[in-house]
Amino acid sequence: VAWEHEHFSRLRITAATLSELSTAPELLESTGGLTDNRHFTSEASIIRSIKLVAESLARHIYSQENKSISIFADDSSLAVNPSYIRSWLDLLSTTPRVAPFLSKNDPLIKALEKELADHTAEVNVQHETLDGTFTFYDSTSGKLHIYQVASVTFDLLLLLVLGSYLITLFSFLFITTRGLDDLISLFRRPSSRKVKST
């Protein structure tokens, strides 16, 4: 599926995607990533976007689309609170929000649930497995064992020492049992015998 909310639509969960893009981004298209930084986030832009979405929803819900009224005016009691937005931005920028790093009882999910419960009548948290390109697992921690092994030079040196030891041991045992002449004859080329035909 193209947009994120379409995953939820398959599960009959109401969802929507708000984007400045007219078409869904491709898989590897740069629309944000691990290099996103809190210092590069414009609070004024986010507050303006929140106000726009809130105004649009409120006008639609109360059938005020064609009237020039501002429900969330800056000088009203319903104005967007910059310090409230800033605190949420600080929390979200220091918390990993990728699916594998969020457990079912993650503090971020609990904070979102509490915030929704303060402003709505009923909040239900559902844990759904979404079909997609990637498969995420619940395990968020694991042990990595790293062993430091000797270098290749050590292995070659050990091979050379063991080889020398075995050759010396073989020579010593061969000399003591058969004599030095038999040991030397092992390494001599056998003399070629000429066969005379008559």
Beta strands, then each sheet from edge to edge (+ up, - down):
end
